[in-house]
Amino acid sequence: MYCSACGNALVPGQAACPRCGRPMAMAAPPAIPGFQFELSSYASKMRSLSVVWFIYGVLSVAFGLVAMAFADAVLRGKFSWMHGQMPPLWMGPAILHFAWVFLLARSGLALVAGWGLMHRAPWGRIVAIVAAFANIWKFPFGTALAIWTLVMLMGYRNTTLYEQLPEV
């Protein structure tokens, strides 16, 4: 380290230059005060968000299986009160297959988003944002979860905080 006025070599920690007497500038602190607290607070919020994504994915699969079983029974005419009233649906199996694929994709995306956020993977943030947009129309729980996810993951500050989180 050298004096900015006279160029004299300085010993680290000197308050002033011994040759010209110019005061030395104080070194900037290495970290922003309170940043570690903000980062730990953000990490706990990410952990909560990931747990809710896991719960949402599991409940989505469970309720989806029940709904798909009911839809299959209705389309096959298994209910006694529906005999003769239901016209034959030639597209019924195709619609059910599409619904199965959609259910598994949406639920799988929710579970992967929860996994990525839990482990603080770099790709977890992107997958969670995609899952939020895929589930925003599922009122009220999907909408609330999507809004919470977008608020927690979008923006410069939150992006910076997420990138600072250590992977687990």
DSSP file (Angstrom, degrees, kcal/mol; ACC not computed):
  #  RESIDUE AA STRUCTURE BP1 BP2  ACC     N-H-->O    O-->H-N    N-H-->O    O-->H-N    TCO  KAPPA ALPHA  PHI   PSI    X-CA   Y-CA   Z-CA
    1    1 A M              0   0    0      0, 0.0     9,-2.9     0, 0.0     2,-0.3   0.000 360.0 360.0 360.0 141.4    0.0    0.0    0.0
    2    2 A Y  B     -A    9   0A   0      7,-0.2     7,-0.2    15,-0.0     2,-0.2  -0.911 360.0 -99.5-128.8 153.1    1.3    3.5   -0.9
    3    3 A C     >  -     0   0    0      5,-2.4     4,-1.1    -2,-0.3    21,-0.1  -0.493  24.2-143.4 -68.7 135.6    0.4    7.0    0.1
    4    4 A S  T  4 S+     0   0    0     -2,-0.2    -1,-0.1     2,-0.1    20,-0.0   0.656  96.2  45.2 -76.8 -15.0   -1.8    8.8   -2.5
    5    5 A A  T  4 S+     0   0    0      3,-0.1    -1,-0.1    17,-0.1    -2,-0.0   0.907 132.3   8.7 -92.3 -51.4    0.0   12.1   -1.9
    6    6 A C  T  4 S-     0   0    0      2,-0.1    -2,-0.1    16,-0.1    -1,-0.0   0.577  90.3-122.0-111.8 -11.6    3.7   11.4   -1.9
    7    7 A G     <  +     0   0    0     -4,-1.1    -3,-0.1     1,-0.3     2,-0.1   0.569  54.1 156.6  82.5   9.2    3.9    7.7   -3.0
    8    8 A N        -     0   0    0     -6,-0.1    -5,-2.4     1,-0.1    -1,-0.3  -0.423  50.1-106.2 -67.8 141.4    5.7    6.6    0.2
    9    9 A A  B     -A    2   0A   0     -7,-0.2     2,-0.3    -2,-0.1    -7,-0.2  -0.500  41.5-156.9 -69.0 135.6    5.3    2.9    1.1
   10   10 A L        -     0   0    0     -9,-2.9     7,-0.1    -2,-0.2    -1,-0.0  -0.831  16.0-125.6-118.0 153.2    3.0    2.4    4.0
   11   11 A V    >   -     0   0    0     -2,-0.3     3,-1.8     1,-0.1    -9,-0.0  -0.811  44.0 -99.9 -91.3 135.2    2.5   -0.4    6.6
   12   12 A P  T 3  S+     0   0    0      0, 0.0     3,-0.1     0, 0.0    -1,-0.1  -0.306 108.1  30.3 -56.8 135.9   -1.1   -1.7    6.7
   13   13 A G  T 3  S+     0   0    0      1,-0.3     2,-0.2     2,-0.0    11,-0.0   0.327  80.9 139.7  97.9  -5.8   -3.0   -0.1    9.6
   14   14 A Q    <   -     0   0    0     -3,-1.8    -1,-0.3     1,-0.1    10,-0.1  -0.486  44.7-150.8 -70.6 140.7   -1.2    3.3    9.7
   15   15 A A  S    S+     0   0    0      1,-0.2     9,-2.5    -2,-0.2     2,-0.3   0.788  76.1  10.4 -81.3 -29.1   -3.4    6.2   10.4
   16   16 A A  B    S-B   23   0B   0      7,-0.3    -1,-0.2   -13,-0.0     6,-0.1  -0.968  86.2 -91.4-147.9 159.8   -1.3    8.7    8.5
   17   17 A C     >  -     0   0    0      5,-2.2     4,-1.5    -2,-0.3    -7,-0.1  -0.576  28.9-145.4 -71.9 130.7    1.7    8.8    6.1
   18   18 A P  T  4 S+     0   0    0      0, 0.0    -1,-0.1     0, 0.0    -8,-0.0   0.758  95.6  46.2 -70.7 -22.4    5.0    9.2    8.1
   19   19 A R  T  4 S+     0   0    0      3,-0.1    -2,-0.0     1,-0.1     0, 0.0   0.945 131.8  11.3 -84.6 -52.7    6.6   11.4    5.4
   20   20 A C  T  4 S-     0   0    0      2,-0.1    -1,-0.1   -12,-0.0     0, 0.0   0.617  91.3-126.2-106.2 -13.7    3.8   13.9    4.5
   21   21 A G     <  +     0   0    0     -4,-1.5     0, 0.0     1,-0.3     0, 0.0   0.542  50.6 156.4  83.8   7.0    1.3   13.4    7.3
   22   22 A R        -     0   0    0     -6,-0.1    -5,-2.2     1,-0.1    -1,-0.3  -0.492  46.1-116.7 -68.7 130.9   -1.7   12.7    4.9
   23   23 A P  B     -B   16   0B   0      0, 0.0    -7,-0.3     0, 0.0     2,-0.2  -0.422  28.3-122.2 -68.3 142.7   -4.4   10.7    6.7
   24   24 A M        -     0   0    0     -9,-2.5     2,-0.2    -2,-0.1   -21,-0.0  -0.594  24.8-109.5 -85.4 145.4   -5.1    7.3    5.2
   25   25 A A        -     0   0    0     -2,-0.2     2,-0.2     1,-0.1    -1,-0.1  -0.489  35.1-113.1 -72.3 142.5   -8.6    6.4    4.0
   26   26 A M        -     0   0    0     -2,-0.2     2,-0.1     1,-0.1    -1,-0.1  -0.534  33.3-109.5 -75.5 141.3  -10.4    3.8    6.0
   27   27 A A        -     0   0    0     -2,-0.2    -1,-0.1     1,-0.1     0, 0.0  -0.462  35.2-109.5 -70.1 141.4  -11.0    0.5    4.3
   28   28 A A        -     0   0    0     -2,-0.1    -1,-0.1     1,-0.1    -3,-0.0  -0.427  38.7 -99.9 -69.0 144.9  -14.5   -0.2    3.4
   29   29 A P        -     0   0    0      0, 0.0    -1,-0.1     0, 0.0    -3,-0.0  -0.388  28.9-126.9 -64.0 145.9  -16.2   -3.0    5.5
   30   30 A P  S    S+     0   0    0      0, 0.0     2,-0.3     0, 0.0    -2,-0.1   0.751  86.6  32.9 -70.2 -23.4  -16.3   -6.3    3.6
   31   31 A A  S    S-     0   0    0      4,-0.0     3,-0.0     0, 0.0     0, 0.0  -0.939  87.1-103.6-134.2 155.4  -20.0   -6.8    4.0
   32   32 A I    >   -     0   0    0     -2,-0.3     3,-2.0     1,-0.1     4,-0.4  -0.592  48.5-105.9 -73.7 132.2  -23.1   -4.7    4.1
   33   33 A P  T 3  S+     0   0    0      0, 0.0    -1,-0.1     0, 0.0     0, 0.0  -0.390 104.1  13.2 -61.3 133.1  -24.4   -4.5    7.7
   34   34 A G  T 3> S+     0   0    0     -2,-0.1     4,-2.3    -3,-0.0     5,-0.2   0.350  91.6 114.6  85.5  -5.4  -27.5   -6.6    8.2
   35   35 A F  H <> S+     0   0    0     -3,-2.0     4,-2.7     1,-0.2     5,-0.2   0.901  75.0  52.1 -65.1 -39.5  -27.1   -8.5    4.9
   36   36 A Q  H  > S+     0   0    0     -4,-0.4     4,-2.3     2,-0.2    -1,-0.2   0.888 110.2  49.1 -64.2 -38.2  -26.5  -11.8    6.7
   37   37 A F  H  > S+     0   0    0      2,-0.2     4,-2.2     1,-0.2    -1,-0.2   0.921 112.4  47.8 -65.1 -43.7  -29.7  -11.3    8.7
   38   38 A E  H  X S+     0   0    0     -4,-2.3     4,-2.3     1,-0.2    -2,-0.2   0.888 111.9  50.4 -64.0 -38.9  -31.6  -10.5    5.5
   39   39 A L  H  X S+     0   0    0     -4,-2.7     4,-2.2     2,-0.2    -2,-0.2   0.905 111.1  47.3 -66.9 -42.3  -30.1  -13.5    3.7
   40   40 A S  H  X S+     0   0    0     -4,-2.3     4,-1.9     2,-0.2    -2,-0.2   0.872 112.1  50.9 -68.0 -35.1  -31.0  -15.9    6.6
   41   41 A S  H  X S+     0   0    0     -4,-2.2     4,-1.8     2,-0.2    -2,-0.2   0.917 111.2  47.9 -65.1 -42.8  -34.5  -14.4    6.7
   42   42 A Y  H  X S+     0   0    0     -4,-2.3     4,-2.2     1,-0.2    -2,-0.2   0.875 108.5  55.3 -65.5 -37.5  -34.9  -14.9    2.9
   43   43 A A  H  X S+     0   0    0     -4,-2.2     4,-2.0     1,-0.2    -1,-0.2   0.897 107.3  49.0 -63.2 -40.4  -33.6  -18.5    3.3
   44   44 A S  H  X S+     0   0    0     -4,-1.9     4,-2.0     1,-0.2    -1,-0.2   0.869 110.3  51.3 -68.8 -34.2  -36.3  -19.4    5.8
   45   45 A K  H  X S+     0   0    0     -4,-1.8     4,-2.5     2,-0.2    -2,-0.2   0.880 109.3  50.7 -67.3 -37.2  -38.9  -17.9    3.5
   46   46 A M  H  X S+     0   0    0     -4,-2.2     4,-2.4     2,-0.2    -2,-0.2   0.877 108.4  52.3 -66.0 -37.7  -37.6  -20.0    0.6
   47   47 A R  H  X S+     0   0    0     -4,-2.0     4,-2.0     2,-0.2    -2,-0.2   0.923 111.2  46.9 -64.0 -43.6  -37.8  -23.1    2.8
   48   48 A S  H  X S+     0   0    0     -4,-2.0     4,-2.2     1,-0.2    -2,-0.2   0.921 111.8  50.6 -63.1 -44.2  -41.4  -22.3    3.7
   49   49 A L  H  X S+     0   0    0     -4,-2.5     4,-2.1     1,-0.2    -1,-0.2   0.896 109.6  50.5 -62.3 -40.0  -42.2  -21.7    0.1
   50   50 A S  H  X S+     0   0    0     -4,-2.4     4,-2.1     2,-0.2    -1,-0.2   0.894 108.9  51.4 -67.0 -38.4  -40.7  -25.0   -1.0
   51   51 A V  H  X S+     0   0    0     -4,-2.0     4,-2.5     1,-0.2    -1,-0.2   0.907 109.7  50.0 -63.8 -40.6  -42.6  -26.9    1.7
   52   52 A V  H  X S+     0   0    0     -4,-2.2     4,-2.7     1,-0.2    -1,-0.2   0.878 108.5  52.8 -66.8 -36.5  -45.9  -25.3    0.4
   53   53 A W  H  X S+     0   0    0     -4,-2.1     4,-2.4     2,-0.2    -1,-0.2   0.903 109.6  49.6 -63.5 -39.8  -45.0  -26.3   -3.2
   54   54 A F  H  X S+     0   0    0     -4,-2.1     4,-2.4     2,-0.2     5,-0.2   0.947 112.7  46.2 -61.1 -48.6  -44.5  -29.9   -2.0
   55   55 A I  H  X S+     0   0    0     -4,-2.5     4,-2.7     1,-0.2     5,-0.3   0.918 112.8  50.2 -61.2 -44.2  -47.8  -29.9   -0.2
   56   56 A Y  H  X S+     0   0    0     -4,-2.7     4,-2.2     1,-0.2    -1,-0.2   0.901 111.1  49.2 -62.2 -41.7  -49.6  -28.4   -3.2
   57   57 A G  H  X S+     0   0    0     -4,-2.4     4,-2.0     2,-0.2    -2,-0.2   0.910 113.1  45.9 -64.3 -43.1  -48.1  -31.0   -5.5
   58   58 A V  H  X S+     0   0    0     -4,-2.4     4,-2.5     2,-0.2    -2,-0.2   0.927 115.2  46.2 -67.0 -45.1  -49.1  -33.9   -3.4
   59   59 A L  H  X S+     0   0    0     -4,-2.7     4,-2.8    -5,-0.2     5,-0.3   0.860 109.9  55.3 -65.7 -34.2  -52.6  -32.6   -2.8
   60   60 A S  H  X S+     0   0    0     -4,-2.2     4,-1.8    -5,-0.3    -1,-0.2   0.911 110.5  45.0 -64.3 -42.1  -52.9  -31.9   -6.5
   61   61 A V  H  X S+     0   0    0     -4,-2.0     4,-2.4     2,-0.2    -2,-0.2   0.934 115.0  48.4 -65.2 -45.8  -52.0  -35.5   -7.3
   62   62 A A  H  X S+     0   0    0     -4,-2.5     4,-1.7     1,-0.2    -2,-0.2   0.948 116.7  40.0 -62.9 -51.0  -54.4  -36.9   -4.7
   63   63 A F  H  X S+     0   0    0     -4,-2.8     4,-2.4     1,-0.2    -1,-0.2   0.843 114.1  55.7 -69.0 -31.5  -57.4  -34.8   -5.6
   64   64 A G  H  X S+     0   0    0     -4,-1.8     4,-2.8    -5,-0.3    -1,-0.2   0.895 105.2  51.7 -65.4 -40.0  -56.6  -35.3   -9.3
   65   65 A L  H  X S+     0   0    0     -4,-2.4     4,-2.2     2,-0.2    -2,-0.2   0.912 111.4  47.2 -63.2 -41.5  -56.7  -39.0   -8.9
   66   66 A V  H  X S+     0   0    0     -4,-1.7     4,-2.2     2,-0.2    -2,-0.2   0.931 114.0  47.0 -64.2 -45.6  -60.1  -38.9   -7.2
   67   67 A A  H  X S+     0   0    0     -4,-2.4     4,-2.6     1,-0.2    -2,-0.2   0.890 112.5  49.5 -64.7 -39.3  -61.4  -36.5   -9.9
   68   68 A M  H  X S+     0   0    0     -4,-2.8     4,-2.3     2,-0.2    -1,-0.2   0.881 110.0  50.6 -69.3 -36.6  -60.0  -38.7  -12.7
   69   69 A A  H  X S+     0   0    0     -4,-2.2     4,-2.2    -5,-0.2    -2,-0.2   0.908 112.7  47.3 -65.0 -40.9  -61.5  -41.8  -11.2
   70   70 A F  H  X S+     0   0    0     -4,-2.2     4,-2.4     2,-0.2    -2,-0.2   0.925 112.1  49.2 -65.0 -44.7  -64.9  -40.1  -11.0
   71   71 A A  H  X S+     0   0    0     -4,-2.6     4,-2.5     1,-0.2    -2,-0.2   0.890 111.1  50.4 -63.0 -38.9  -64.7  -38.8  -14.5
   72   72 A D  H  X S+     0   0    0     -4,-2.3     4,-1.7     2,-0.2    -1,-0.2   0.907 110.8  48.9 -65.0 -41.6  -63.8  -42.3  -15.8
   73   73 A A  H  <>S+     0   0    0     -4,-2.2     5,-2.5     2,-0.2     4,-0.5   0.895 112.0  48.8 -65.6 -39.3  -66.7  -43.8  -14.0
   74   74 A V  H ><5S+     0   0    0     -4,-2.4     3,-1.1     1,-0.2    -2,-0.2   0.929 111.6  48.8 -65.8 -44.8  -69.1  -41.1  -15.4
   75   75 A L  H 3<5S+     0   0    0     -4,-2.5    14,-0.3     1,-0.3    -1,-0.2   0.800 111.4  49.8 -68.2 -27.3  -67.8  -41.6  -18.9
   76   76 A R  T 3<5S-     0   0    0     -4,-1.7    -1,-0.3    -5,-0.2    -2,-0.2   0.495 113.3-118.4 -87.1  -3.7  -68.2  -45.4  -18.6
   77   77 A G  T < 5 +     0   0    0     -3,-1.1    -3,-0.2    -4,-0.5    -2,-0.1   0.860  61.1 149.6  73.0  36.6  -71.7  -45.1  -17.3
   78   78 A K      < +     0   0    0     -5,-2.5     2,-0.4    -6,-0.1    -4,-0.1   0.614  45.4  87.6 -78.4 -13.4  -71.0  -46.8  -13.9
   79   79 A F  S >  S-     0   0    0     -6,-0.4     3,-1.4     1,-0.1     4,-0.3  -0.743  71.6-144.4 -92.4 134.3  -73.7  -44.8  -12.1
   80   80 A S  G >  S+     0   0    0     -2,-0.4     3,-0.9     1,-0.3    -1,-0.1   0.812  98.1  58.9 -67.7 -30.2  -77.2  -46.2  -12.1
   81   81 A W  G 3  S+     0   0    0      1,-0.2    -1,-0.3     3,-0.0    -3,-0.0   0.555 103.8  53.7 -76.4  -6.1  -78.9  -42.9  -12.2
   82   82 A M  G X> S+     0   0    0     -3,-1.4     3,-1.6    -5,-0.1     4,-1.1   0.458  73.4 125.7-107.0  -2.1  -77.1  -42.1  -15.5
   83   83 A H  T <4 S+     0   0    0     -3,-0.9    -6,-0.0    -4,-0.3    -5,-0.0  -0.372  86.2   3.3 -62.6 128.1  -78.0  -45.2  -17.6
   84   84 A G  T 34 S+     0   0    0      2,-0.2    -1,-0.3    -2,-0.1    -2,-0.1   0.225 116.3  82.3  85.3 -15.5  -79.6  -44.1  -20.8
   85   85 A Q  T <4 S+     0   0    0     -3,-1.6    -2,-0.2     2,-0.1    -1,-0.1   0.732  74.3  76.7 -92.8 -23.5  -79.1  -40.4  -20.2
   86   86 A M  S  < S-     0   0    0     -4,-1.1    -2,-0.2   -12,-0.1     3,-0.1  -0.773  75.9-137.0 -95.0 121.6  -75.5  -40.1  -21.3
   87   87 A P        -     0   0    0      0, 0.0     2,-0.2     0, 0.0    -2,-0.1  -0.417  40.2 -87.6 -70.1 153.5  -74.8  -40.1  -25.1
   88   88 A P        -     0   0    0      0, 0.0     2,-0.8     0, 0.0     3,-0.1  -0.429  40.0-150.7 -64.9 129.1  -71.9  -42.2  -26.2
   89   89 A L    >   +     0   0    0    -14,-0.3     3,-0.6    -2,-0.2    -3,-0.0  -0.873  18.0 179.8-103.8 104.9  -68.7  -40.2  -26.0
   90   90 A W  T 3  S+     0   0    0     -2,-0.8     4,-0.2     1,-0.2    -1,-0.2   0.705  86.3  49.6 -77.1 -18.2  -66.2  -41.4  -28.6
   91   91 A M  T 3> S+     0   0    0      1,-0.1     4,-2.5     2,-0.1     5,-0.2   0.435  82.4  99.6 -96.6   0.7  -63.7  -38.8  -27.5
   92   92 A G  H <> S+     0   0    0     -3,-0.6     4,-2.5     1,-0.2     5,-0.2   0.910  82.3  45.8 -54.5 -51.0  -64.0  -39.6  -23.8
   93   93 A P  H  > S+     0   0    0      0, 0.0     4,-2.4     0, 0.0    -1,-0.2   0.880 113.1  50.9 -62.8 -36.4  -60.9  -41.8  -23.5
   94   94 A A  H  > S+     0   0    0     -4,-0.2     4,-2.3     2,-0.2    -2,-0.2   0.910 110.8  48.5 -66.7 -40.3  -58.8  -39.2  -25.5
   95   95 A I  H  X S+     0   0    0     -4,-2.5     4,-2.5     1,-0.2    -1,-0.2   0.910 111.7  49.9 -65.1 -41.5  -60.0  -36.4  -23.2
   96   96 A L  H  X S+     0   0    0     -4,-2.5     4,-2.5    -5,-0.2    -2,-0.2   0.894 109.9  50.4 -64.8 -39.4  -59.2  -38.5  -20.1
   97   97 A H  H  X S+     0   0    0     -4,-2.4     4,-2.3     2,-0.2    -2,-0.2   0.918 111.6  48.0 -64.5 -41.9  -55.7  -39.3  -21.4
   98   98 A F  H  X S+     0   0    0     -4,-2.3     4,-2.6     1,-0.2    -2,-0.2   0.913 111.8  50.0 -63.3 -42.0  -55.1  -35.6  -22.1
   99   99 A A  H  X S+     0   0    0     -4,-2.5     4,-2.8     2,-0.2    -2,-0.2   0.891 109.5  51.8 -64.6 -39.2  -56.3  -34.8  -18.6
  100  100 A W  H  X S+     0   0    0     -4,-2.5     4,-2.7     2,-0.2     5,-0.2   0.932 111.6  46.3 -60.7 -46.4  -54.0  -37.4  -17.0
  101  101 A V  H  X S+     0   0    0     -4,-2.3     4,-2.4     1,-0.2    -2,-0.2   0.918 114.3  47.9 -63.2 -43.5  -51.0  -36.0  -18.8
  102  102 A F  H  X S+     0   0    0     -4,-2.6     4,-2.5     2,-0.2     5,-0.2   0.914 112.7  48.8 -63.9 -43.3  -52.0  -32.4  -17.8
  103  103 A L  H  X S+     0   0    0     -4,-2.8     4,-2.5     1,-0.2     5,-0.3   0.933 114.2  44.9 -62.1 -47.5  -52.5  -33.5  -14.2
  104  104 A L  H  X S+     0   0    0     -4,-2.7     4,-2.5     2,-0.2    -1,-0.2   0.874 114.1  49.4 -67.5 -36.9  -49.2  -35.3  -14.0
  105  105 A A  H  X S+     0   0    0     -4,-2.4     4,-2.3    -5,-0.2    -2,-0.2   0.935 114.4  44.1 -67.2 -45.3  -47.3  -32.5  -15.7
  106  106 A R  H  X S+     0   0    0     -4,-2.5     4,-1.7     2,-0.2    -2,-0.2   0.911 118.2  43.7 -67.7 -42.1  -48.7  -29.8  -13.5
  107  107 A S  H  X S+     0   0    0     -4,-2.5     4,-2.3    -5,-0.2    -2,-0.2   0.902 113.9  50.8 -69.6 -41.0  -48.3  -31.8  -10.3
  108  108 A G  H  X S+     0   0    0     -4,-2.5     4,-2.6    -5,-0.3     5,-0.2   0.891 108.5  52.4 -62.7 -39.0  -44.8  -32.9  -11.3
  109  109 A L  H  X S+     0   0    0     -4,-2.3     4,-2.3     2,-0.2    -1,-0.2   0.890 108.9  50.3 -63.6 -39.3  -43.8  -29.3  -12.0
  110  110 A A  H  X S+     0   0    0     -4,-1.7     4,-2.2     2,-0.2    -2,-0.2   0.912 112.2  47.0 -64.8 -42.3  -45.1  -28.3   -8.5
  111  111 A L  H  X S+     0   0    0     -4,-2.3     4,-2.2     2,-0.2    -2,-0.2   0.891 112.7  48.6 -67.9 -39.1  -43.0  -31.1   -6.9
  112  112 A V  H  X S+     0   0    0     -4,-2.6     4,-2.8     2,-0.2    -1,-0.2   0.884 110.2  52.4 -67.7 -37.5  -39.9  -30.3   -8.9
  113  113 A A  H  X S+     0   0    0     -4,-2.3     4,-2.3     2,-0.2     5,-0.2   0.919 110.1  48.3 -62.7 -43.2  -40.3  -26.6   -8.0
  114  114 A G  H  X S+     0   0    0     -4,-2.2     4,-2.2     2,-0.2    -2,-0.2   0.903 112.8  48.5 -62.4 -41.2  -40.5  -27.5   -4.3
  115  115 A W  H  X S+     0   0    0     -4,-2.2     4,-2.1     2,-0.2    -2,-0.2   0.928 112.2  48.2 -64.4 -46.1  -37.4  -29.7   -4.7
  116  116 A G  H  <>S+     0   0    0     -4,-2.8     5,-2.2     1,-0.2     8,-0.3   0.884 114.5  45.2 -64.0 -39.8  -35.4  -27.0   -6.4
  117  117 A L  H  <5S+     0   0    0     -4,-2.3     3,-0.5     7,-0.3    -1,-0.2   0.870 110.8  54.0 -71.4 -36.1  -36.3  -24.4   -3.9
  118  118 A M  H  <5S+     0   0    0     -4,-2.2    -2,-0.2     1,-0.2    -1,-0.2   0.901 116.7  37.3 -64.4 -40.2  -35.6  -26.7   -1.0
  119  119 A H  T  <5S-     0   0    0     -4,-2.1    49,-1.6    -5,-0.2    -1,-0.2   0.395 106.7-128.9 -93.0   2.8  -32.1  -27.4   -2.3
  120  120 A R  T   5 +     0   0    0     -3,-0.5    -3,-0.2    -4,-0.3    -4,-0.1   0.850  42.5 176.0  53.7  39.8  -31.7  -23.8   -3.5
  121  121 A A    >>< -     0   0    0     -5,-2.2     3,-1.0    -6,-0.2     4,-0.7  -0.433  40.7-121.4 -72.1 148.4  -30.6  -25.0   -6.9
  122  122 A P  H 3> S+     0   0    0      0, 0.0     4,-0.5     0, 0.0     3,-0.4   0.855 115.3  48.7 -59.8 -34.2  -29.9  -22.4   -9.5
  123  123 A W  H 3> S+     0   0    0      1,-0.2     4,-2.3     2,-0.2     5,-0.2   0.646  93.4  79.3 -78.8 -14.5  -32.6  -23.9  -11.8
  124  124 A G  H <> S+     0   0    0     -3,-1.0     4,-2.3    -8,-0.3    -7,-0.3   0.851  88.5  54.2 -63.2 -35.9  -35.1  -24.1   -8.9
  125  125 A R  H  X S+     0   0    0     -4,-0.7     4,-1.9    -3,-0.4    -1,-0.2   0.925 110.6  45.3 -64.3 -45.0  -36.0  -20.4   -9.2
  126  126 A I  H  X S+     0   0    0     -4,-0.5     4,-2.3     2,-0.2    -2,-0.2   0.916 113.5  49.2 -66.4 -43.7  -36.9  -20.7  -12.9
  127  127 A V  H  X S+     0   0    0     -4,-2.3     4,-2.7     1,-0.2    -1,-0.2   0.892 110.4  51.5 -63.9 -39.1  -38.9  -23.9  -12.4
  128  128 A A  H  X S+     0   0    0     -4,-2.3     4,-2.2     2,-0.2    -1,-0.2   0.879 109.3  49.9 -66.3 -37.2  -40.8  -22.3   -9.6
  129  129 A I  H  X S+     0   0    0     -4,-1.9     4,-2.1     2,-0.2    -2,-0.2   0.913 112.3  47.3 -66.7 -41.6  -41.7  -19.2  -11.7
  130  130 A V  H  X S+     0   0    0     -4,-2.3     4,-2.0     1,-0.2    -2,-0.2   0.916 112.4  50.0 -63.9 -42.8  -42.9  -21.5  -14.5
  131  131 A A  H  X S+     0   0    0     -4,-2.7     4,-1.6     2,-0.2    -2,-0.2   0.871 107.8  54.6 -63.3 -36.5  -44.9  -23.5  -12.0
  132  132 A A  H  X S+     0   0    0     -4,-2.2     4,-0.7     1,-0.2     3,-0.2   0.934 110.0  45.2 -63.4 -45.2  -46.4  -20.3  -10.6
  133  133 A F  H  < S+     0   0    0     -4,-2.1     3,-0.3     1,-0.2     4,-0.3   0.844 112.4  52.5 -67.4 -31.9  -47.6  -19.3  -14.1
  134  134 A A  H  < S+     0   0    0     -4,-2.0    -1,-0.2     1,-0.2    -2,-0.2   0.777 118.1  36.5 -72.5 -25.8  -48.9  -22.8  -14.8
  135  135 A N  H >< S+     0   0    0     -4,-1.6     3,-1.5    -3,-0.2    11,-0.2   0.355  85.4  99.1-108.6   5.0  -50.9  -22.8  -11.5
  136  136 A I  T 3< S+     0   0    0     -4,-0.7    -1,-0.1    -3,-0.3    -2,-0.1   0.771  81.4  55.5 -67.6 -23.8  -52.1  -19.2  -11.3
  137  137 A W  T 3  S+     0   0    0     -4,-0.3     2,-1.7    -3,-0.2    -1,-0.3   0.527  79.8  97.1 -85.4  -5.0  -55.5  -20.0  -12.7
  138  138 A K  S <>>S-     0   0    0     -3,-1.5     4,-1.9     2,-0.1     5,-1.1  -0.566  83.0-129.5 -85.3  76.9  -56.2  -22.7  -10.1
  139  139 A F  T  45 +     0   0    0     -2,-1.7     2,-0.1     3,-0.2    -2,-0.1  -0.436  67.5   1.5 -70.5 140.0  -58.3  -20.4   -7.8
  140  140 A P  T  >5S+     0   0    0      0, 0.0     4,-2.3     0, 0.0    -1,-0.2  -0.963 135.1  26.9 -96.8 -26.6  -57.9  -19.9   -4.8
  141  141 A F  H  >5S+     0   0    0      2,-0.2     4,-2.6     1,-0.2     5,-0.2   0.916 123.8  46.4 -72.4 -43.2  -54.9  -22.0   -3.6
  142  142 A G  H  X5S+     0   0    0     -4,-1.9     4,-2.4     2,-0.2    -3,-0.2   0.890 114.2  49.9 -64.0 -38.5  -53.0  -22.1   -6.9
  143  143 A T  H  ><S+     0   0    0     -5,-1.1     4,-2.5     2,-0.2    -2,-0.2   0.929 112.2  46.6 -65.1 -45.6  -53.5  -18.4   -7.4
  144  144 A A  H  X S+     0   0    0     -4,-2.3     4,-2.4    -6,-0.2    -2,-0.2   0.916 114.5  47.2 -63.9 -42.8  -52.3  -17.6   -3.8
  145  145 A L  H  X S+     0   0    0     -4,-2.6     4,-2.5     2,-0.2    -1,-0.2   0.891 111.9  50.9 -66.0 -39.0  -49.3  -19.8   -4.2
  146  146 A A  H  X S+     0   0    0     -4,-2.4     4,-2.6    -5,-0.2    -2,-0.2   0.917 111.4  47.1 -65.1 -43.2  -48.4  -18.4   -7.6
  147  147 A I  H  X S+     0   0    0     -4,-2.5     4,-2.4     2,-0.2     5,-0.2   0.926 112.8  49.3 -64.9 -43.6  -48.6  -14.8   -6.3
  148  148 A W  H  X S+     0   0    0     -4,-2.4     4,-2.2     1,-0.2    -2,-0.2   0.920 112.8  48.2 -60.2 -43.8  -46.5  -15.7   -3.3
  149  149 A T  H  X S+     0   0    0     -4,-2.5     4,-1.8     1,-0.2     5,-0.2   0.929 112.2  47.5 -63.7 -46.0  -43.9  -17.4   -5.5
  150  150 A L  H  X S+     0   0    0     -4,-2.6     4,-2.0     1,-0.2    -1,-0.2   0.880 112.5  49.4 -65.6 -37.4  -43.7  -14.5   -7.9
  151  151 A V  H  < S+     0   0    0     -4,-2.4    -1,-0.2    -5,-0.2    -2,-0.2   0.897 115.2  44.7 -66.4 -39.2  -43.4  -11.9   -5.2
  152  152 A M  H  < S+     0   0    0     -4,-2.2    -2,-0.2    -5,-0.2    -1,-0.2   0.747 124.2  31.5 -77.4 -23.8  -40.6  -13.9   -3.5
  153  153 A L  H  < S+     0   0    0     -4,-1.8     2,-0.2    -5,-0.2    -2,-0.2   0.634 100.6  81.0-113.0 -16.4  -38.6  -14.7   -6.7
  154  154 A M     <  +     0   0    0     -4,-2.0     4,-0.4    -5,-0.2     3,-0.1  -0.574  68.8  48.6 -93.5 156.9  -39.1  -11.8   -9.1
  155  155 A G  S  > S-     0   0    0     -2,-0.2     4,-2.1     3,-0.1     5,-0.2  -0.028  88.3 -84.4  99.2 158.0  -37.2   -8.6   -9.0
  156  156 A Y  H  > S+     0   0    0      2,-0.2     4,-2.5     1,-0.2     5,-0.2   0.914 123.1  49.7 -65.0 -45.2  -33.6   -7.6   -8.7
  157  157 A R  H  > S+     0   0    0      1,-0.2     4,-2.4     2,-0.2    -1,-0.2   0.935 114.6  43.5 -61.9 -47.8  -33.3   -7.8   -4.9
  158  158 A N  H  > S+     0   0    0     -4,-0.4     4,-2.6     2,-0.2    -1,-0.2   0.857 112.7  52.7 -69.0 -34.7  -34.9  -11.2   -4.7
  159  159 A T  H  X S+     0   0    0     -4,-2.1     4,-2.1     2,-0.2    -1,-0.2   0.921 111.1  47.5 -63.8 -43.0  -32.9  -12.5   -7.6
  160  160 A T  H  X S+     0   0    0     -4,-2.5     4,-1.2     2,-0.2    -2,-0.2   0.910 112.6  48.6 -64.4 -42.8  -29.7  -11.3   -5.9
  161  161 A L  H  X S+     0   0    0     -4,-2.4     4,-0.8     1,-0.2     3,-0.4   0.917 110.8  50.6 -63.6 -42.7  -30.7  -12.8   -2.6
  162  162 A Y  H >< S+     0   0    0     -4,-2.6     3,-0.7     1,-0.2    -1,-0.2   0.892 108.7  51.8 -63.6 -38.4  -31.6  -16.2   -4.2
  163  163 A E  H 3< S+     0   0    0     -4,-2.1    -1,-0.2     1,-0.2    -2,-0.2   0.766 106.8  54.6 -69.1 -23.6  -28.2  -16.3   -6.0
  164  164 A Q  H 3< S+     0   0    0     -4,-1.2    -1,-0.2    -3,-0.4    -2,-0.2   0.640  84.0 105.4 -82.9 -15.3  -26.4  -15.6   -2.6
  165  165 A L  S << S-     0   0    0     -4,-0.8     2,-0.2    -3,-0.7     3,-0.0  -0.443  75.3-122.8 -67.8 134.4  -28.1  -18.6   -1.0
  166  166 A P        -     0   0    0      0, 0.0     2,-0.1     0, 0.0    -1,-0.1  -0.539  29.0-108.5 -75.0 144.0  -25.8  -21.6   -0.5
  167  167 A E              0   0    0     -2,-0.2   -47,-0.2     1,-0.1   -48,-0.1  -0.459 360.0 360.0 -70.3 143.8  -26.9  -24.8   -2.1
  168  168 A V              0   0    0    -49,-1.6   -48,-0.1    -2,-0.1    -1,-0.1   0.393 360.0 360.0-104.0 360.0  -28.1  -27.5    0.3
